[in-house]
Amino acid sequence: MTSVPTPIPSRTQYVLEEIKRRILTGRLTPGQALVETDLAAQFGVSKTPVREALKTLAGTGLVVMSQYKGVTVRMVDADMAREVYDVRLLLEPEALRRAVRRGASLDAARSALTRADEATDTAERSLANREFHRALYVPCGNPLLGRMLDEVRDQAALVSAVAWAADPSWRREADEHQEILRLALAGDADGAARALHSHIASFVQRAFPEAGTPGEEEGGRA
């Protein structure tokens, strides 16, 4: 018999989403301590929903729990970026290829690009870009593949947030997004997948050159 996931209480969900939003928009920075009592006071809740929210965020890789240091926002380095982007490179282009081949609607991706272009700040633009990428892989026809990409979605957004803080290259990425969508809407599944692969790989190479080329093993093996 399949078990039904226990729903997250509304207060915990609110705290969870707010902490996540602050992390992914740079208000909470990598390495910053997350103190339960401080967060509870900020959100006007008890420590229990804060504690549960932090446990969930630890499970998604956005925060780290340490017996000695407490809870901190996860640090982003070249190794972490490479791990996350390796997964994206392996799965995301194939998901897009499948979505295009099955003639899936990409209206959500188009809408996300419009929101990104009209964004008035980095936080709004970052959230729209996340929705754009998700709108490309969700209609792939394989729910498990979509869930696997959802698993690394927040960590990928954290990498992007850190990279943008150092070098706001969003205009270049916006142009690449437009080309990916153009190819997908034209029905060019392979071309769209190649453009997406190049987009993901070039971003992490620019942001973390010490990570090397994602998808390659040590010694240059593919």
C-alpha positions in Angstrom: 0.0 0.0 0.0 1.4 3.4 -1.0 1.9 5.8 1.8 0.6 9.3 1.5 3.1 12.1 2.3 2.3 14.0 5.4 1.4 17.6 4.4 3.6 20.3 5.8 1.7 22.6 8.3 0.9 26.0 6.9 3.2 27.9 9.3 6.1 25.7 8.5 5.4 26.1 4.8 5.4 29.8 5.1 8.7 29.9 7.0 10.2 27.4 4.6 9.3 29.4 1.5 10.4 32.7 3.1 13.8 31.4 4.2 14.3 29.8 0.8 13.4 33.0 -1.0 15.9 35.0 1.1 18.6 32.5 0.4 18.0 32.4 -3.4 17.7 36.2 -3.7 20.9 36.8 -1.7 19.4 38.3 1.5 20.8 35.3 3.3 24.3 34.6 2.1 26.4 31.4 2.0 27.9 30.7 5.4 25.4 32.9 7.3 24.1 31.5 10.5 20.4 30.7 10.8 19.4 31.0 14.4 16.1 29.5 15.3 15.1 32.1 17.9 16.0 35.0 15.6 14.0 33.6 12.7 11.1 32.7 14.9 11.0 36.3 16.2 11.2 37.7 12.6 8.3 35.5 11.4 6.2 35.8 14.5 6.1 32.0 15.1 7.4 29.5 17.6 10.7 27.8 17.1 9.0 24.5 16.0 8.0 25.6 12.5 11.4 27.2 12.0 13.1 24.0 13.1 11.0 21.9 10.8 11.6 24.3 7.9 15.3 24.2 8.4 15.3 20.4 8.4 13.5 20.4 5.1 15.9 22.9 3.6 18.8 20.8 4.8 17.3 17.9 2.9 17.2 20.0 -0.3 20.8 21.1 0.1 20.3 24.8 0.8 21.4 24.8 4.4 23.9 22.7 6.4 23.2 21.4 9.9 26.3 21.0 12.2 26.4 19.8 15.8 29.0 22.5 16.5 28.2 25.4 14.2 24.4 25.1 14.2 22.6 25.8 10.9 24.2 27.8 8.2 23.4 28.7 4.5 25.3 26.2 2.4 28.6 27.5 1.0 29.0 27.5 -2.8 32.3 26.4 -4.2 33.6 25.0 -7.5 33.1 21.4 -6.4 29.5 22.0 -5.4 28.7 23.9 -8.6 30.2 21.1 -10.7 28.2 18.4 -8.9 24.9 20.2 -9.4 25.6 21.3 -13.0 26.8 17.8 -13.9 23.4 16.5 -13.0 21.7 19.3 -15.0 23.8 18.6 -18.0 23.0 14.9 -17.9 19.3 15.3 -17.5 17.9 18.7 -18.5 18.8 18.7 -22.3 17.3 15.2 -22.7 14.1 16.3 -20.8 13.8 19.3 -23.2 14.4 17.1 -26.2 11.6 14.8 -25.1 9.2 17.7 -24.4 9.8 19.1 -27.9 9.4 15.7 -29.6 6.1 15.1 -27.9 4.8 18.5 -28.9 4.3 19.7 -25.4 3.1 23.2 -24.7 5.9 25.7 -23.8 3.5 28.5 -23.0 4.8 28.5 -19.4 8.4 28.9 -20.6 7.4 31.8 -22.8 5.6 33.5 -19.9 8.6 33.0 -17.6 10.8 34.8 -20.2 8.4 37.7 -20.4 8.5 38.0 -16.6 12.3 37.9 -16.6 12.5 40.6 -19.2 10.1 42.8 -17.2 11.7 42.2 -13.8 12.8 45.2 -11.9 15.2 43.6 -9.6 17.6 40.6 -9.4 15.3 38.6 -7.1 12.4 38.8 -9.4 14.5 38.0 -12.4 16.1 35.0 -10.7 12.8 33.5 -9.8 11.5 33.9 -13.4 14.6 32.2 -14.8 14.1 29.3 -12.4 10.5 29.0 -13.7 11.7 29.1 -17.3 14.1 26.2 -16.9 11.4 24.2 -15.0 8.9 24.9 -17.7 11.3 23.3 -20.3 11.7 20.0 -18.5 8.4 19.4 -16.7 6.4 18.5 -19.8 9.0 15.8 -20.8 6.5 13.0 -20.3 8.5 11.3 -17.6 7.4 12.5 -14.1 10.4 10.8 -12.5 12.9 12.7 -14.7 11.1 15.9 -13.7 11.3 15.1 -10.0 15.0 14.3 -10.3 15.6 17.8 -11.8 13.4 19.4 -9.2 15.7 17.8 -6.6 18.7 19.9 -7.7 16.7 23.0 -8.7 17.2 24.9 -5.5 20.9 24.1 -5.3 21.3 25.3 -9.0 19.5 28.5 -8.0 21.9 29.0 -5.1 24.9 28.6 -7.5 23.3 31.2 -9.8 22.6 33.6 -7.0 26.3 33.5 -5.9 27.5 33.9 -9.5 25.2 36.8 -10.2 26.3 38.6 -7.1 29.9 38.5 -8.4 29.1 39.0 -12.1 25.6 40.0 -13.1 25.6 38.2 -16.5 21.8 37.9 -16.8 21.6 39.8 -20.1 23.7 37.2 -21.8 21.7 34.4 -20.3 18.5 36.0 -21.3 19.6 36.0 -24.9 20.5 32.3 -24.6 17.1 31.6 -23.2 15.4 33.3 -26.1 17.4 31.1 -28.6 16.6 27.9 -26.7 12.9 28.7 -26.7 13.0 29.7 -30.4 14.5 26.3 -31.3 12.1 24.5 -29.1 9.0 26.3 -30.6 10.3 25.6 -34.1 10.3 21.9 -33.3 14.0 21.5 -33.4 14.4 19.1 -30.5 18.1 18.3 -31.0 19.0 21.9 -31.6 17.2 23.1 -28.5 18.8 20.4 -26.4 22.3 21.4 -27.7 21.6 25.0 -27.1 20.5 24.2 -23.5 23.5 22.0 -22.9 25.8 24.8 -24.1 23.9 27.4 -22.0 24.3 25.3 -18.8 27.9 24.4 -19.3 29.1 27.9 -20.3 27.4 29.4 -17.2 29.2 27.3 -14.7 32.5 27.6 -16.7 32.2 31.4 -16.5 31.2 31.6 -12.9 33.5 28.9 -11.5 36.3 28.3 -14.0 38.2 26.3 -11.4 35.4 23.7 -11.7 36.6 22.7 -15.1 34.2 21.5 -17.8 31.1 20.0 -16.3 30.5 16.4 -17.5 34.2 15.6 -17.9 36.1 13.3 -15.5 39.5 14.1 -14.3 42.1 13.8 -17.1 39.7 15.1 -19.7 37.7 11.9 -20.3 34.1 12.6 -21.4 
